[in-house]
Amino acid sequence: MNTSLNKSNEKIFITGGTQLKGNVRISGAKNAALPLMALSLIINKGFTLSNMPDLADTRLMSNLLGDLGINVSWSFGKVIFNGSPKTNEASYDLVRQMRASILVLGPLLASKGSARVPLPGGCAIGTRPIDLHVLVMEALGANVYYDSGFIIASTGPEGLKGGLINFPKVSVGATESAIMTSVLAKGKTTIQNAAQEPEIVDLAKCLISAGANISGVGTSTIVINGVEKLYSVVREIVPDRIEAGSFAIASSMTKGNIEITHIRPEDLECFLKVLKFTGSEIKIDKNSIKVISFKRSEPYDIVTEAHPGFPTDLQAQYMALMSISDGNSSIKENIFENRFMHVPELLRMGANITINNQIASIIGVKELKGSKVMASDLRASMSLILGALAASGSSEIDGIYHLDRGYEKIEDKLSNLGAIIRRSK
Ligand code: EPZ
């Protein structure tokens, strides 16, 4: 896959109205893979990740690490990392394409004693500052300043020292930075008000199996005692709960019957409860769920929250479901200040949605109608795909390079379930 976000005019065409049936295997999670890949900067001997999703974002991270001097080799969903960083400066051309590149700052600093990382580029869903990542570096004794669009961090001769990191707000990325930067720091680090997402738990478990000393992960207080070095490990990436949730909504919106396999249902507890309230039948098994829908969904209000609350990464997809529900509902977006970019496009399909500040009020319509629409970000693109699958007639979805950032082989998976879908080259 070509890593530069090919903003070419590839489009997806969908003829809606088909009931989706069958089973779909979920890929490894993008949001687990990206921080795990950054560990290759501090685990230098034969670090292997399996169940790696082949996405624009994971290929981009792979190139960013390669550019820093890590030897990265891909084969059939397995990625092997070798070597240590040869430079402390991350490439501007790569970092500006993906916000998650900020995750290399801490491990690079821990490995090289200094790091120069370009400020991440803009993002459609919010301003997304990185102040909490800088707070982490400073709490561990680094000197940090900005110069010519770069974050420049360096430690004194004694290196990073354990400290207290008390987050004023919950941040997934900053919690991951804190864990990755403090595992090799001298002494004890305490992280307070930490995020508790399953991807963070998986990152810590990987580090523990590499010899790190971490306790309390999955709670809001994490304690880390620095160790001398980390050992090579082989780790399987956890399933993508957001991809799984997206397919669950596809079943609900098309009165479908889909079995979603290779997942951890416990990672979707809150979401599945909500989907049940909307009237879909949900059968939960150890590593799979079956979502069956016989009728139009019931309206149900949600607010997005940090885990274990309703994930913001399923908000746009859930809104598509509510747009054809049998009544009125509301969605409050608490995490990002500008995550309703899919609304004007759903309106093109005949949805009835109004926005007031961070609250969307949805009056369910009987049916959406196929239209030409434009995706503005990753989850918005999936929301439009779901709208098009449920709509009468055909839709043309533009801006799908966003989709390729986070959904692996989406057309194949949907057409295997009976969807009439194709991508134009
Ligand atoms: C992660 O982003 C995910 N990305 C996002 O998924 C997800 O939406 C988000 O967590 C929340 O669950 C990856 O894991 C790669 P945050 P992250 O730091 O870490 C503010 C997707 O669709 N904040 O938890 O960047 C921030 O602006 C993506 O797959 C600061 O103010 O999210 C936001 O309002 C989109 N200062 C809030 O905190 C900081 O230094 C939560 O952001 C950092 C964040």
Boltz pocket constraint, residues with backbone or C-beta under 6 A from the ligand:
constraints:
  - pocket:
      binder: B
      contacts: [[A, 30], [A, 31], [A, 32], [A, 34], [A, 99], [A, 100], [A, 126], [A, 127], [A, 128], [A, 129], [A, 130], [A, 131], [A, 132], [A, 133], [A, 134], [A, 169], [A, 170], [A, 171], [A, 172], [A, 173], [A, 174], [A, 195], [A, 312], [A, 313], [A, 334], [A, 335], [A, 336], [A, 337], [A, 378], [A, 379], [A, 406]]
      max_distance: 6.0
